[in-house]
């Protein structure tokens, strides 16, 4: 990605030309595709809600993943997909079954745990073969989600502090929410409140000036800053991609 614009209308026009397609897990999906997809949707939300300053330059980088210059202010943006090895392998199994003509229209969803060990393909296949998802009590899905998001934030703070990482006037974190428990709730509000509690209780210094969580359906982005949050709509400038996916969670698989 390499975008330069001097006003909002030109920026949105250029952004609409960015290729946001993402290959399937069983094909040639790569890091650049995922990051470009997620960053483009974040920029769409920020531009629509007048949260960008011009002239504006955005380019792909390494450590951080993107560098942005807004009217002379430097911003570094790290991108992280909220998932783990077990969930990725489950999605590969689902994709393969659909490709082979044996896929189901609905798959069970469990409350994954951040940092959990790899269970092995056989165990994961067994979990996908059960007829019903385990019951979810009260706000356990939102609490599970908030703890997972906090673990990814902590991971990226550690990345930020490593030698060789380019710090900017502001450092931002973008998380693409592919965490399975999200399928149990439509309203991010309760989960965001629990996440704010997790951030307040965090023992280290919060190095990120802003944290953004892009919903897996890419229709909204949650913005966290200074102990508060707001939820912004994402304007879809691009054609719908990957139709006909199984209804397990609203991810890019």
C-alpha positions, -999 to 999 in steps of 0.1 A, spaced: 0 0 0 12 35 -9 -14 62 -8 -10 100 -9 -38 125 -10 -44 162 -1 -81 160 8 -108 136 19 -126 131 -14 -94 123 -33 -83 99 -5 -115 80 -6 -114 77 -44 -78 63 -42 -88 40 -13 -116 26 -33 -91 13 -59 -71 -7 -34 -73 -44 -39 -88 -57 -6 -93 -93 -17 -80 -121 5 -73 -156 -7 -86 -186 10 -66 -203 38 -62 -234 16 -49 -213 -13 -23 -185 -14 -34 -162 15 -5 -142 28 4 -115 53 4 -86 28 -32 -95 17 -45 -96 53 -28 -64 63 -39 -45 32 -75 -57 37 -76 -47 74 -58 -14 70 -81 -3 41 -112 -9 61 -98 10 91 -89 40 68 -124 39 53 -139 43 88 -115 70 99 -120 90 67 -158 88 68 -158 100 104 -134 128 97 -107 114 119 -78 118 95 -58 150 87 -45 161 53 -22 160 34 -21 123 42 5 97 32 1 59 40 26 33 31 34 -3 40 64 -9 61 80 -33 86 80 -28 123 55 -11 122 34 -27 95 23 7 82 36 43 84 13 72 81 19 109 80 -11 131 88 -4 168 82 31 164 94 24 140 123 40 106 121 18 75 131 30 39 131 3 12 129 8 -24 139 -18 -50 126 -27 -83 144 -54 -108 135 -72 -121 166 -70 -158 162 -49 -188 173 -35 -220 157 -65 -241 167 -90 -218 152 -69 -214 120 -67 -252 116 -105 -255 122 -111 -230 94 -87 -249 71 -107 -281 78 -140 -263 70 -126 -248 38 -113 -282 27 -147 -299 34 -165 -273 14 -140 -277 -14 -145 -314 -14 -183 -311 -14 -187 -324 22 -191 -291 40 -220 -284 64 -240 -252 64 -233 -246 101 -204 -255 123 -202 -254 162 -183 -226 179 -165 -230 212 -150 -204 235 -113 -205 225 -86 -195 250 -58 -172 242 -25 -189 245 -40 -224 245 -18 -253 232 -24 -268 198 -49 -296 202 -40 -316 171 -60 -320 139 -79 -351 151 -92 -334 182 -102 -303 163 -121 -324 137 -140 -340 166 -150 -306 179 -163 -296 145 -183 -328 143 -204 -323 174 -240 -314 166 -244 -285 189 -221 -258 203 -217 -258 241 -240 -235 260 -229 -200 268 -239 -186 302 -245 -149 308 -217 -127 296 -191 -154 294 -186 -148 257 -179 -111 262 -155 -118 290 -137 -145 270 -134 -120 241 -121 -92 263 -94 -114 278 -84 -126 243 -81 -90 230 -60 -80 260 -36 -109 253 -31 -96 217 -26 -60 230 0 -72 255 17 -92 227 20 -62 205 32 -39 233 61 -64 237 67 -61 200 67 -23 202 94 -24 229 119 -45 210 151 -31 195 147 -20 159 111 -11 161 104 23 146 85 45 171 64 74 159 47 104 174 17 82 178 17 44 178 -16 27 169 -27 -10 170 -53 -25 147 -68 -58 156 -89 -78 131 -114 -96 152 -115 -132 141 -121 -145 176 -148 -172 177 -167 -160 207 -177 -129 188 -204 -150 170 -223 -151 203 -229 -114 205 -239 -86 180 -233 -57 203 -197 -49 210 -206 -25 239 -205 -50 268 -173 -66 256 -157 -32 251 -165 -23 287 -148 -55 299 -119 -48 277 -115 -13 292 -115 -29 326 -87 -53 314 -67 -23 301 -71 -4 334 -59 -34 353 -29 -39 330 3 -39 350 25 -24 323 25 9 305 -1 12 277 23 21 248 -4 25 221 -21 59 217 -51 43 201 -64 8 196 -88 -2 168 -107 -34 166 -122 -42 132 -153 -64 134 -149 -96 113 -179 -86 91 -159 -54 84 -190 -32 90 -178 -15 121 -146 -6 140 -142 -1 177 -119 27 187 -103 29 222 -85 60 234 -79 75 268 -101 50 287 -131 55 264 -144 38 233 -167 46 203 -179 23 175 -177 37 140 -193 25 108 -171 13 79 -180 25 45 -175 -4 20 -159 10 -11 -152 -25 -25 -171 -54 -39 -182 -81 -16 -157 -109 -15 -158 -146 -6 -196 -152 -8 -211 -185 2 -189 -192 32 -201 -215 60 -218 -198 90 -194 -205 118 -181 -170 123 -180 -139 101 -144 -142 90 -126 -140 57 -124 -177 52 
